[in-house]
């Protein structure tokens, strides 16, 4: 109930009692929670933004569309309190921000299992080999020489990329006008070397070679390092000393859940997809279906194409909107076969596999540190994932088993469970691990990627200077945005 006094044209003051829904009254009276910063997205980038804001005693709320925090890091709980990671999983040298966060939260890391022979399935034949070439399977000497020259050349090109402003890289327009495939085709002529690149690039970018621009691919390679260790394609595909070097005890979603606990549940709204961000005088009104927040600053901590689902008033600059529209998500799935034991280790195998056919082309041993059960994980990438987007769960599992069996034999049929996560079908991801840039996008619209619009700031792994598409990039992007905001006080 609300009492309103109004003046009648026919009589003196009359008292009217009008029933108005409480939520409407609150909006009308501007009884909307006010914070310094509203953060849209409760993944690692949004949580990292909040962490630094909290340390500076700034008020914030996180508005997360999912029923959990973490974004594309996701633990699956097996019986007996064991977990498997269905999203981002690996950490490695030069990923300084994610390693620092793990240490701060008391989460030790352990090495990915690499003891024994790796496996290469090529032309319907299995080859077991000792990996002495940094993830490159044994192929003919001509292909090895060609690959060595190619990797040296692409690393050299990547070393010239301007990390902060890749559109200012020498010959940026030419590099951005062609696809990565155009460049690869001009450098590789042997069938084996081309097959290996066709496997490696989807495993890194979750795209086919024909999709990203060469400049964008070079930028991602250059970003896979730090100031003391420049990025290389070798580090991206490598296990020991590379991007797949180690795992986080308890699973990487603990990075998000433990950080969220520190930030306080009262500051985090779950199941709250933001619909609109509207500038009202000097503050922003951030609205979901049931929650309205008034904030001085807004952080959009999500992939660009997902940000396009939000209505902005006033509109974002046309260039920023074009960027959102022109960055599609990579296509990504993950499958894990569970076994009572890691039996392949007894056969002298380390679980690392590369295949030229099948839904899964790259595998790793995903068994826990205590060896309490066995697990083999495989990525479903790019076109192979798109083929399965409309398939039934049973059909996906059948193809996953066949892919694992190609590499490791009929004992795969003894799996006690097959876990599958199709990120393409996840409502608030629609792919992964990040959005990418086709030809022409980086040079024409890349400058909008990190540029604030008023007091609207943009985080997310796509905006990082280091480890684009990785957890490390997400965390560093949140720290960058928090720094931008704190400079305004």
C-alpha positions as CSV (number, residue, x, y, z in Angstrom):
1,X,0.0,0.0,0.0
2,X,1.1,3.5,-0.7
3,X,-0.6,6.7,0.3
4,X,-0.7,9.5,-2.3
5,X,-2.1,13.0,-1.9
6,X,-3.5,14.7,-5.0
7,X,-5.5,17.7,-5.7
8,X,-9.0,17.3,-7.2
9,X,-10.2,20.0,-9.6
10,X,-13.7,19.7,-8.0
11,X,-12.9,19.7,-4.3
12,X,-10.3,20.2,-1.6
13,X,-7.5,17.8,-0.8
14,X,-8.6,14.2,-0.9
15,X,-6.8,11.2,0.4
16,X,-6.4,8.3,-2.0
17,X,-5.1,4.9,-1.1
18,X,-3.6,3.2,-4.1
19,X,-2.2,-0.3,-4.2
20,X,0.9,-0.4,-6.2
21,X,3.3,-3.4,-6.5
22,X,6.1,-2.9,-4.1
23,X,8.8,-3.4,-6.8
24,X,7.3,-0.6,-8.9
25,X,7.2,1.6,-5.9
26,X,10.9,1.0,-5.1
27,X,11.8,1.8,-8.7
28,X,9.7,4.9,-8.7
29,X,11.3,6.0,-5.4
30,X,14.8,5.1,-6.7
31,X,15.2,2.6,-3.8
32,X,17.6,0.6,-6.0
33,X,20.8,-0.8,-4.5
34,X,23.7,1.5,-5.3
35,X,27.2,0.3,-5.8
36,X,30.4,1.6,-7.2
37,X,30.7,-1.1,-9.8
38,X,28.3,-3.6,-11.4
39,X,30.1,-6.6,-12.9
40,X,28.2,-8.5,-15.6
41,X,29.6,-12.1,-15.6
42,X,30.8,-14.3,-12.8
43,X,33.6,-16.1,-14.6
44,X,37.3,-15.7,-13.7
45,X,37.5,-12.2,-15.4
46,X,34.5,-10.8,-13.4
47,X,35.6,-12.4,-10.2
48,X,39.1,-11.1,-10.6
49,X,37.8,-7.6,-11.2
50,X,35.8,-7.8,-8.0
51,X,38.8,-9.1,-6.0
52,X,40.8,-6.0,-6.8
53,X,37.9,-3.7,-6.2
54,X,37.2,-5.3,-2.8
55,X,40.8,-4.8,-1.9
56,X,40.4,-1.1,-2.6
57,X,37.2,-1.0,-0.5
58,X,34.9,-0.3,-3.5
59,X,31.4,-1.7,-3.4
60,X,30.4,-4.0,-6.2
61,X,27.9,-6.7,-7.3
62,X,28.4,-9.5,-9.7
63,X,25.4,-10.4,-11.9
64,X,25.8,-14.0,-13.3
65,X,23.4,-15.6,-15.7
66,X,24.3,-19.2,-14.7
67,X,23.3,-20.9,-11.5
68,X,27.0,-21.0,-10.6
69,X,30.2,-19.0,-10.8
70,X,33.1,-19.9,-13.0
71,X,31.9,-19.4,-16.6
72,X,33.8,-21.9,-18.8
73,X,35.6,-23.6,-15.8
74,X,33.4,-26.4,-14.6
75,X,34.0,-29.3,-12.3
76,X,32.1,-32.5,-12.6
77,X,31.7,-34.4,-9.3
78,X,32.2,-38.2,-9.5
79,X,31.3,-40.6,-6.8
80,X,33.7,-40.6,-3.9
81,X,34.3,-36.9,-4.1
82,X,36.6,-37.1,-7.1
83,X,36.2,-34.6,-9.9
84,X,36.9,-34.1,-13.6
85,X,37.1,-30.8,-15.3
86,X,34.7,-30.2,-18.2
87,X,36.1,-26.8,-19.0
88,X,39.4,-24.9,-18.7
89,X,41.9,-27.2,-17.1
90,X,45.6,-26.8,-17.7
91,X,48.1,-24.3,-16.4
92,X,51.7,-23.8,-17.2
93,X,54.9,-21.7,-17.1
94,X,54.4,-18.0,-17.9
95,X,50.7,-18.2,-16.9
96,X,51.6,-16.0,-14.0
97,X,48.2,-14.7,-13.0
98,X,46.4,-18.0,-12.7
99,X,49.3,-19.6,-10.9
100,X,49.4,-16.7,-8.5
101,X,45.6,-17.0,-7.8
102,X,45.9,-20.8,-7.2
103,X,48.7,-20.2,-4.7
104,X,46.7,-17.4,-3.0
105,X,43.7,-19.7,-2.6
106,X,45.9,-22.6,-1.3
107,X,45.4,-24.8,-4.4
108,X,48.5,-26.7,-5.3
109,X,49.2,-27.9,-8.8
110,X,50.5,-31.2,-10.1
111,X,52.1,-32.2,-13.4
112,X,50.1,-33.7,-16.3
113,X,51.1,-37.3,-16.6
114,X,53.7,-37.8,-19.4
115,X,55.6,-41.0,-18.5
116,X,55.7,-43.5,-21.3
117,X,55.0,-43.5,-25.0
118,X,52.6,-41.2,-26.8
119,X,50.2,-42.5,-29.6
120,X,49.7,-41.4,-33.2
121,X,46.8,-42.8,-35.2
122,X,47.4,-42.1,-38.9
123,X,46.0,-43.8,-42.0
124,X,44.2,-46.4,-39.8
125,X,47.4,-47.4,-38.2
126,X,48.6,-46.9,-34.6
127,X,52.1,-45.7,-33.8
128,X,53.5,-45.5,-30.3
129,X,56.5,-43.3,-29.9
130,X,58.7,-41.5,-27.3
131,X,57.9,-37.8,-27.6
132,X,61.2,-36.0,-28.1
133,X,60.0,-33.3,-30.5
134,X,57.8,-31.2,-28.2
135,X,54.4,-32.8,-29.2
136,X,55.2,-33.5,-32.8
137,X,54.5,-37.2,-33.7
138,X,57.0,-39.2,-35.8
139,X,56.6,-38.4,-39.5
140,X,58.9,-38.5,-42.5
141,X,62.1,-36.5,-42.3
142,X,60.9,-34.2,-45.1
143,X,57.8,-33.3,-43.1
144,X,59.8,-32.8,-39.9
145,X,62.1,-30.4,-41.6
146,X,59.2,-28.6,-43.2
147,X,57.5,-28.3,-39.8
148,X,60.6,-27.1,-38.2
149,X,61.0,-24.3,-40.7
150,X,57.3,-23.4,-40.5
151,X,57.3,-23.2,-36.7
152,X,60.4,-21.0,-36.7
153,X,58.9,-18.7,-39.3
154,X,55.5,-18.3,-37.6
155,X,57.2,-17.7,-34.2
156,X,59.4,-15.0,-35.9
157,X,56.3,-13.4,-37.3
158,X,54.5,-13.6,-33.9
159,X,57.5,-12.0,-32.2
160,X,56.9,-8.8,-34.2
161,X,53.2,-8.5,-33.2
162,X,52.4,-5.4,-31.1
163,X,50.7,-7.1,-28.1
164,X,48.9,-4.0,-26.9
165,X,47.8,-2.8,-30.4
166,X,48.2,-5.7,-32.9
167,X,46.6,-3.5,-35.6
168,X,49.9,-1.4,-35.4
169,X,52.0,-4.5,-36.2
170,X,54.2,-4.0,-39.3
171,X,52.2,-5.2,-42.4
172,X,49.1,-5.6,-40.2
173,X,46.7,-5.0,-43.0
174,X,48.2,-7.6,-45.2
175,X,48.5,-10.1,-42.3
176,X,44.9,-9.5,-41.4
177,X,43.6,-9.8,-44.9
178,X,44.4,-13.5,-45.2
179,X,43.3,-16.5,-43.3
180,X,45.8,-18.7,-41.3
181,X,45.1,-21.4,-43.9
182,X,46.4,-19.2,-46.7
183,X,49.7,-18.8,-44.9
184,X,49.9,-22.4,-44.0
185,X,49.2,-23.6,-47.5
186,X,52.0,-21.4,-48.8
187,X,54.5,-22.9,-46.4
188,X,53.6,-26.6,-46.1
189,X,53.5,-29.0,-49.0
190,X,53.8,-32.5,-47.5
191,X,50.7,-34.4,-46.4
192,X,51.9,-35.3,-43.0
193,X,53.0,-31.8,-42.0
194,X,49.6,-30.4,-43.2
195,X,47.7,-33.0,-41.2
196,X,49.5,-32.2,-38.0
197,X,48.7,-28.5,-38.4
198,X,45.1,-29.4,-39.2
199,X,45.1,-31.1,-35.8
200,X,47.1,-28.6,-33.8
201,X,45.3,-25.4,-34.7
202,X,41.8,-26.6,-33.8
203,X,43.3,-27.8,-30.5
204,X,44.7,-24.3,-29.8
205,X,42.0,-22.0,-31.2
206,X,38.9,-24.3,-31.5
207,X,38.7,-23.1,-35.1
208,X,39.6,-24.6,-38.5
209,X,42.6,-23.0,-40.3
210,X,40.3,-21.2,-42.7
211,X,38.5,-19.2,-40.0
212,X,40.9,-16.9,-38.1
213,X,43.0,-14.2,-39.8
214,X,46.7,-14.8,-39.8
215,X,47.2,-11.6,-37.7
216,X,44.8,-12.9,-35.1
217,X,46.6,-16.3,-34.9
218,X,49.9,-14.6,-34.6
219,X,48.6,-12.4,-31.8
220,X,47.4,-15.5,-29.9
221,X,50.8,-17.1,-30.4
222,X,52.7,-13.9,-29.3
223,X,50.4,-13.7,-26.2
224,X,51.4,-17.2,-25.0
225,X,54.2,-16.1,-22.8
226,X,55.4,-13.3,-20.5
227,X,58.0,-10.6,-20.5
228,X,60.8,-13.1,-19.8
229,X,59.5,-15.9,-22.1
230,X,58.0,-14.7,-25.4
231,X,55.1,-16.6,-26.8
232,X,55.6,-19.4,-29.3
233,X,53.5,-22.0,-31.0
234,X,55.7,-24.6,-29.4
235,X,54.5,-23.5,-25.9
236,X,50.9,-23.7,-27.0
237,X,51.1,-27.3,-28.2
238,X,53.5,-28.5,-25.6
239,X,52.8,-30.4,-22.4
240,X,55.9,-30.4,-20.1
241,X,56.9,-26.7,-19.9
242,X,54.0,-25.8,-22.2
243,X,50.3,-24.8,-22.0
244,X,49.3,-28.3,-20.8
245,X,52.0,-28.6,-18.2
246,X,50.0,-28.9,-14.9
247,X,46.6,-29.2,-13.3
248,X,45.0,-27.6,-10.2
249,X,44.3,-29.9,-7.3
250,X,40.6,-30.2,-6.8
251,X,39.8,-28.8,-10.2
252,X,39.9,-25.4,-11.7
253,X,36.4,-24.4,-10.8
254,X,37.7,-24.1,-7.2
255,X,39.6,-21.0,-8.5
256,X,36.1,-19.4,-9.0
257,X,34.2,-20.9,-6.1
258,X,36.8,-20.2,-3.4
259,X,37.3,-16.6,-4.8
260,X,33.5,-16.1,-4.7
261,X,33.4,-17.3,-1.1
262,X,35.9,-14.6,-0.2
263,X,34.0,-11.9,-2.0
264,X,30.7,-12.8,-0.2
265,X,27.5,-14.4,-1.5
266,X,25.7,-11.1,-0.7
267,X,27.6,-9.5,-3.5
268,X,26.8,-12.2,-6.1
269,X,23.5,-12.6,-7.9
270,X,23.2,-16.0,-9.6
271,X,20.5,-16.9,-12.2
272,X,20.5,-13.2,-13.1
273,X,21.1,-12.6,-16.9
274,X,21.4,-8.9,-17.5
275,X,19.0,-7.5,-20.1
276,X,19.8,-3.8,-20.2
277,X,22.4,-1.2,-19.2
278,X,20.9,2.3,-19.2
279,X,22.7,5.6,-18.4
280,X,20.6,7.7,-16.1
281,X,22.2,11.0,-15.4
282,X,25.5,10.2,-13.8
283,X,24.9,6.5,-13.0
284,X,24.1,3.3,-14.9
285,X,20.9,1.3,-14.3
286,X,21.8,-2.4,-14.8
287,X,18.7,-4.5,-15.2
288,X,17.8,-8.2,-15.2
289,X,14.3,-9.6,-15.1
290,X,14.1,-9.3,-11.4
291,X,17.1,-7.2,-10.2
292,X,18.0,-3.6,-10.8
293,X,21.3,-2.1,-9.7
294,X,22.5,1.4,-9.8
295,X,26.3,1.7,-10.5
296,X,28.9,4.3,-11.2
297,X,30.8,1.9,-13.4
298,X,29.8,-1.2,-15.3
299,X,32.1,-4.1,-16.3
300,X,31.1,-6.3,-19.1
301,X,33.0,-9.5,-18.3
302,X,31.9,-11.8,-21.1
303,X,32.8,-12.8,-24.7
304,X,32.0,-10.0,-27.2
305,X,29.2,-12.0,-29.1
306,X,27.4,-12.7,-25.8
307,X,27.6,-9.0,-24.8
308,X,25.6,-8.2,-28.0
309,X,22.6,-9.8,-26.2
310,X,22.4,-6.9,-23.8
311,X,20.6,-3.7,-24.7
312,X,22.7,-0.6,-24.1
313,X,21.1,2.9,-23.8
314,X,22.6,4.9,-25.2
315,X,23.8,2.6,-27.9
316,X,27.4,1.4,-27.9
317,X,29.6,3.0,-30.6
318,X,28.9,1.4,-34.0
319,X,32.5,0.1,-34.1
320,X,32.1,-1.7,-30.8
321,X,28.8,-3.2,-31.9
322,X,30.4,-4.3,-35.2
323,X,33.2,-6.0,-33.2
324,X,30.7,-7.9,-31.1
325,X,28.9,-9.1,-34.2
326,X,32.0,-10.1,-36.1
327,X,33.7,-12.2,-33.4
328,X,32.1,-15.7,-33.4
329,X,32.8,-18.2,-30.7
330,X,35.1,-21.1,-31.3
331,X,33.4,-24.5,-31.4
332,X,34.4,-26.7,-28.5
333,X,33.5,-29.9,-26.7
334,X,35.2,-32.0,-24.1
335,X,34.8,-35.8,-23.5
336,X,36.3,-37.9,-20.7
337,X,36.3,-41.7,-20.4
338,X,36.4,-43.0,-16.8
339,X,38.0,-46.3,-15.9
340,X,38.7,-48.2,-12.6
341,X,42.4,-47.8,-13.3
342,X,44.7,-46.1,-15.7
343,X,45.4,-49.4,-17.5
344,X,47.2,-47.8,-20.5
345,X,50.1,-46.9,-18.1
346,X,50.7,-50.6,-17.6
347,X,51.0,-50.9,-21.4
348,X,53.7,-48.2,-21.4
349,X,51.5,-45.4,-22.7
350,X,51.0,-41.9,-21.3
351,X,47.5,-41.2,-22.6
352,X,48.7,-38.5,-25.0
353,X,47.2,-39.2,-28.4
354,X,47.0,-37.5,-31.8
355,X,44.6,-38.8,-34.5
356,X,43.9,-37.8,-38.1
357,X,40.3,-38.9,-38.0
358,X,37.4,-39.0,-35.6
359,X,35.4,-36.7,-33.3
360,X,38.5,-36.4,-31.0
361,X,41.9,-35.6,-32.5
362,X,43.9,-34.9,-29.3
363,X,43.9,-36.7,-26.0
364,X,45.6,-36.6,-22.6
365,X,45.7,-38.7,-19.4
366,X,43.2,-37.0,-17.1
367,X,43.6,-39.3,-14.1
368,X,43.7,-37.7,-10.7
369,X,47.0,-37.1,-8.8
370,X,46.3,-39.9,-6.4
371,X,45.7,-42.4,-9.2
372,X,42.5,-43.5,-7.6
373,X,40.9,-44.2,-11.0
374,X,41.8,-43.7,-14.7
375,X,40.6,-41.1,-17.1
376,X,41.4,-40.2,-20.7
377,X,40.3,-36.7,-21.9
378,X,39.8,-35.6,-25.5
379,X,38.9,-32.3,-27.1
380,X,36.1,-32.1,-29.7
381,X,37.1,-29.1,-31.8
382,X,35.8,-26.8,-34.6
383,X,34.2,-28.7,-37.4
384,X,34.1,-32.0,-35.5
385,X,32.2,-30.3,-32.7
386,X,29.8,-28.6,-35.2
387,X,29.0,-32.0,-36.7
388,X,27.9,-33.2,-33.3
389,X,25.9,-30.1,-32.2
390,X,22.7,-31.8,-33.3
391,X,23.6,-35.3,-32.5
392,X,22.1,-37.2,-29.6
393,X,24.0,-37.8,-26.4
394,X,24.2,-41.5,-27.2
395,X,25.6,-40.8,-30.7
396,X,28.2,-38.4,-29.3
397,X,29.4,-41.0,-26.7
398,X,29.5,-43.6,-29.4
399,X,31.8,-41.5,-31.6
400,X,33.9,-40.5,-28.5
401,X,34.4,-44.2,-27.7
402,X,35.4,-44.9,-31.2
403,X,38.0,-42.1,-31.2
404,X,39.5,-43.3,-28.0
405,X,39.5,-46.9,-29.3
406,X,41.3,-45.9,-32.4
407,X,44.2,-44.7,-30.3
408,X,44.1,-47.1,-27.3
409,X,42.4,-50.2,-28.4
410,X,39.3,-52.2,-27.4
411,X,39.8,-51.9,-23.7
412,X,38.1,-48.4,-24.1
413,X,34.8,-50.3,-24.2
414,X,35.3,-51.1,-20.5
415,X,34.8,-47.4,-19.6
416,X,32.5,-47.0,-16.6
417,X,31.4,-43.6,-17.7
418,X,31.7,-41.2,-20.6
419,X,31.4,-37.5,-19.6
420,X,30.6,-35.0,-22.4
421,X,30.3,-31.3,-22.3
422,X,29.2,-29.5,-25.5
423,X,30.0,-25.8,-24.9
424,X,28.4,-24.9,-28.2
425,X,25.0,-25.9,-26.6
426,X,25.6,-24.1,-23.3
427,X,23.2,-21.1,-23.2
428,X,25.6,-18.6,-21.8
429,X,28.7,-19.8,-23.6
430,X,27.7,-20.9,-27.1
431,X,31.2,-22.2,-27.7
432,X,34.7,-21.7,-26.4
433,X,37.3,-21.3,-25.2
434,X,36.9,-17.8,-26.6
435,X,35.6,-15.7,-29.5
436,X,38.0,-15.3,-32.4
437,X,38.6,-12.8,-35.2
438,X,38.2,-13.6,-38.9
439,X,40.1,-11.6,-41.6
440,X,39.7,-7.9,-41.5
441,X,38.3,-7.7,-37.9
442,X,41.4,-7.0,-35.9
443,X,42.7,-4.2,-38.0
444,X,39.4,-2.5,-38.5
445,X,37.7,-3.0,-35.1
446,X,40.3,-4.3,-32.7
447,X,40.9,-0.9,-31.1
448,X,37.4,-1.2,-29.6
449,X,38.2,-4.4,-27.8
450,X,39.5,-2.9,-24.5
451,X,38.4,0.8,-24.9
452,X,35.8,1.8,-22.3
453,X,32.6,3.4,-23.5
454,X,31.9,6.1,-20.9
455,X,32.2,4.2,-17.7
456,X,31.4,0.8,-19.3
457,X,34.5,-1.3,-19.2
458,X,35.3,-4.6,-21.1
459,X,37.0,-7.6,-19.6
460,X,37.2,-11.3,-20.7
461,X,40.0,-13.4,-21.9
462,X,39.6,-12.0,-25.4
463,X,40.8,-8.6,-24.1
464,X,43.9,-9.9,-22.4
465,X,47.5,-8.9,-23.4
466,X,48.7,-12.4,-22.4
467,X,47.3,-15.9,-22.8
468,X,44.2,-15.0,-24.9
469,X,41.6,-17.7,-24.6
470,X,43.0,-19.1,-21.4
471,X,42.2,-18.8,-17.7
472,X,45.3,-16.7,-17.2
473,X,44.0,-14.2,-19.8
474,X,40.6,-14.0,-18.1
475,X,42.2,-13.2,-14.8
476,X,44.6,-10.6,-16.1
477,X,41.8,-8.9,-18.0
478,X,39.8,-8.5,-14.8
479,X,42.8,-7.1,-13.0
480,X,43.3,-4.6,-15.9
481,X,39.7,-3.4,-15.8
482,X,39.8,-3.0,-12.0
483,X,42.9,-0.8,-12.4
484,X,41.2,1.3,-15.0
485,X,38.3,1.9,-12.7
486,X,40.4,2.6,-9.6
487,X,42.4,5.3,-11.5
488,X,39.1,7.3,-11.7
489,X,38.9,7.7,-8.0
